[in-house]
Structures are given as structure tokens and as C-alpha cells.
Amino acid sequence: MKKTKVTKKHISKKNIIHEKNIKLRYRIAKILYVIGAVELVIFSYFSITANKTIMNDITLATTVQPERFTELYFENHLSLPSAVTIGTSYSFTFTIHNLEYRDTLYPYDVYILNPNGSKTLIDKNAVMMKNNQYFTHTEKFILTQDISRQEVVVNLTSKNQQIDFWITGSSNTNQI
């Protein structure tokens, strides 16, 4: 049996081959890792886009949503009638401002709320408004009863939104 002599040259060739194998394995592992990550991203994308609920949730979570609301207020609120005489015509003006970011139908009631809880209807109507549109309307009323204190109400029925002011009636003339 012949003995082979191990030389430094022989050991260094083995080490070089071993190091090249390690580097090659490392490169292959990196490539497989990148391929796996790309597959995961593609799978996740198609899974999410196929599910409309998840897409909607992601859209809502990542998109700034405007605040939707409606302004309802009296014009010249300092000149609203307060002490009224029975049989005399009075008026006030209110404004609706649509900030819902969509066309909106606004049904509204205007009434006098009597102390016993009954309502005397002044007006009942509806107005269709585009986004950022204003609707200003003047209402007229005549107090027909001598009641010490009553509430005048403008009610946006679909929004459950109201504004009001108080009037006090007196009978300086005959009732109508």
C-alpha cells in the first residue's frame, strides 16, 4: 500500500474548494430567500386584492377621509323675533350648507313647539343640494295664541339636526 503524502499545497487546495463551496451555498441561499420573499409578496397581493373587504379596510386605513357634515344656522341671529304680538307677521331666515361631499336631499320641518308639547307646523319641505351648496330660506309666521313662551324649531329630519329660538307672545290685539 502506497502512502500519499499530504502537502501544504494539497491542504490549501482543499480549503479553497471548501471555501468556494461555502460561498456558492451562501449565494444559492440568498437567491432562494429572495425568490421566497417575492413569492410571498405576490401571493399576499393577490390574496388581498381578491378579498374586497380587506381591500376596503386597507383603503379606509390608508386614505384620509373628509369629515362629512351639514351646517344649519340662523341668518342674523341677533335679530330673531323674541317678543311677538298675536296676529302680527314675523319672519326669520335659516341656512343649510351641504358639506357631505355628495349630493344630499334635506327634508326639513319648521314648527312652533307649544308648552303642551303639540306642534304648530309653519313649513314642511325638502331641498336637493350639491356638495358645498348653500340654501337660505326665509320663513314667516303669525302667532295665533296668547301663550307666554313658545319654541320655534327648524328640524332637518334626515340628519336629526335642529336649531331653535324662543318667542314670548302677548295679546295687544284681537286673536286671529
NORSULSUL-V351943 format. One record per residue. N is the residue number from 1. RES is the residue in three letters. D_FIRST is the distance of its C-alpha to the first C-alpha in Angstrom with 2 decimals. Layout:
n:N res:RES d_first:D_FIRST
n:N res:RES d_first:D_FIRST
This chain:
n:1 res:MET d_first:0.00
n:2 res:LYS d_first:3.66
n:3 res:LYS d_first:6.45
n:4 res:THR d_first:9.58
n:5 res:LYS d_first:12.67
n:6 res:VAL d_first:15.55
n:7 res:THR d_first:18.69
n:8 res:LYS d_first:22.33
n:9 res:LYS d_first:22.70
n:10 res:HIS d_first:20.04
n:11 res:ILE d_first:21.76
n:12 res:SER d_first:25.13
n:13 res:LYS d_first:24.34
n:14 res:LYS d_first:23.29
n:15 res:ASN d_first:26.54
n:16 res:ILE d_first:28.62
n:17 res:ILE d_first:27.45
n:18 res:HIS d_first:28.05
n:19 res:GLU d_first:31.50
n:20 res:LYS d_first:32.38
n:21 res:ASN d_first:31.60
n:22 res:ILE d_first:33.85
n:23 res:LYS d_first:36.60
n:24 res:LEU d_first:36.42
n:25 res:ARG d_first:36.70
n:26 res:TYR d_first:39.59
n:27 res:ARG d_first:41.39
n:28 res:ILE d_first:40.99
n:29 res:ALA d_first:42.35
n:30 res:LYS d_first:45.29
n:31 res:ILE d_first:46.09
n:32 res:LEU d_first:46.01
n:33 res:TYR d_first:48.21
n:34 res:VAL d_first:50.72
n:35 res:ILE d_first:50.81
n:36 res:GLY d_first:51.44
n:37 res:ALA d_first:54.19
n:38 res:VAL d_first:55.85
n:39 res:GLU d_first:55.73
n:40 res:LEU d_first:57.32
n:41 res:VAL d_first:60.07
n:42 res:ILE d_first:60.82
n:43 res:PHE d_first:60.90
n:44 res:SER d_first:63.14
n:45 res:TYR d_first:65.46
n:46 res:PHE d_first:65.99
n:47 res:SER d_first:66.38
n:48 res:ILE d_first:69.01
n:49 res:THR d_first:70.92
n:50 res:ALA d_first:71.08
n:51 res:ASN d_first:72.81
n:52 res:LYS d_first:76.30
n:53 res:THR d_first:76.96
n:54 res:ILE d_first:73.95
n:55 res:MET d_first:74.86
n:56 res:ASN d_first:78.43
n:57 res:ASP d_first:77.30
n:58 res:ILE d_first:75.05
n:59 res:THR d_first:77.90
n:60 res:LEU d_first:80.35
n:61 res:ALA d_first:78.00
n:62 res:THR d_first:77.23
n:63 res:THR d_first:80.61
n:64 res:VAL d_first:83.64
n:65 res:GLN d_first:86.42
n:66 res:PRO d_first:90.00
n:67 res:GLU d_first:92.40
n:68 res:ARG d_first:94.84
n:69 res:PHE d_first:98.37
n:70 res:THR d_first:102.05
n:71 res:GLU d_first:104.68
n:72 res:LEU d_first:108.11
n:73 res:TYR d_first:110.86
n:74 res:PHE d_first:114.58
n:75 res:GLU d_first:115.92
n:76 res:ASN d_first:118.35
n:77 res:HIS d_first:117.61
n:78 res:LEU d_first:120.16
n:79 res:SER d_first:122.94
n:80 res:LEU d_first:122.25
n:81 res:PRO d_first:125.45
n:82 res:SER d_first:125.92
n:83 res:ALA d_first:129.63
n:84 res:VAL d_first:130.94
n:85 res:THR d_first:134.36
n:86 res:ILE d_first:134.87
n:87 res:GLY d_first:135.70
n:88 res:THR d_first:134.33
n:89 res:SER d_first:131.44
n:90 res:TYR d_first:128.34
n:91 res:SER d_first:125.08
n:92 res:PHE d_first:121.58
n:93 res:THR d_first:118.55
n:94 res:PHE d_first:114.92
n:95 res:THR d_first:111.75
n:96 res:ILE d_first:108.52
n:97 res:HIS d_first:105.53
n:98 res:ASN d_first:102.56
n:99 res:LEU d_first:99.22
n:100 res:GLU d_first:97.20
n:101 res:TYR d_first:95.28
n:102 res:ARG d_first:96.60
n:103 res:ASP d_first:99.93
n:104 res:THR d_first:101.61
n:105 res:LEU d_first:104.70
n:106 res:TYR d_first:106.80
n:107 res:PRO d_first:109.40
n:108 res:TYR d_first:111.78
n:109 res:ASP d_first:114.81
n:110 res:VAL d_first:117.47
n:111 res:TYR d_first:119.74
n:112 res:ILE d_first:121.93
n:113 res:LEU d_first:120.75
n:114 res:ASN d_first:123.83
n:115 res:PRO d_first:124.04
n:116 res:ASN d_first:124.11
n:117 res:GLY d_first:120.73
n:118 res:SER d_first:122.15
n:119 res:LYS d_first:121.29
n:120 res:THR d_first:123.72
n:121 res:LEU d_first:121.80
n:122 res:ILE d_first:122.47
n:123 res:ASP d_first:119.91
n:124 res:LYS d_first:116.95
n:125 res:ASN d_first:114.89
n:126 res:ALA d_first:111.42
n:127 res:VAL d_first:110.00
n:128 res:MET d_first:106.85
n:129 res:MET d_first:105.20
n:130 res:LYS d_first:102.36
n:131 res:ASN d_first:99.89
n:132 res:ASN d_first:101.57
n:133 res:GLN d_first:105.01
n:134 res:TYR d_first:108.05
n:135 res:PHE d_first:110.87
n:136 res:THR d_first:114.00
n:137 res:HIS d_first:116.84
n:138 res:THR d_first:120.28
n:139 res:GLU d_first:121.72
n:140 res:LYS d_first:125.41
n:141 res:PHE d_first:126.90
n:142 res:ILE d_first:130.27
n:143 res:LEU d_first:130.51
n:144 res:THR d_first:132.83
n:145 res:GLN d_first:132.84
n:146 res:ASP d_first:133.96
n:147 res:ILE d_first:130.84
n:148 res:SER d_first:130.10
n:149 res:ARG d_first:126.40
n:150 res:GLN d_first:124.13
n:151 res:GLU d_first:120.66
n:152 res:VAL d_first:120.05
n:153 res:VAL d_first:116.51
n:154 res:VAL d_first:114.36
n:155 res:ASN d_first:111.52
n:156 res:LEU d_first:108.53
n:157 res:THR d_first:108.05
n:158 res:SER d_first:104.56
n:159 res:LYS d_first:103.20
n:160 res:ASN d_first:104.98
n:161 res:GLN d_first:106.20
n:162 res:GLN d_first:109.77
n:163 res:ILE d_first:112.04
n:164 res:ASP d_first:115.52
n:165 res:PHE d_first:118.55
n:166 res:TRP d_first:121.57
n:167 res:ILE d_first:125.21
n:168 res:THR d_first:128.38
n:169 res:GLY d_first:131.32
n:170 res:SER d_first:135.00
n:171 res:SER d_first:138.05
n:172 res:ASN d_first:140.28
n:173 res:THR d_first:141.38
n:174 res:ASN d_first:141.87
n:175 res:GLN d_first:138.74
n:176 res:ILE d_first:137.68
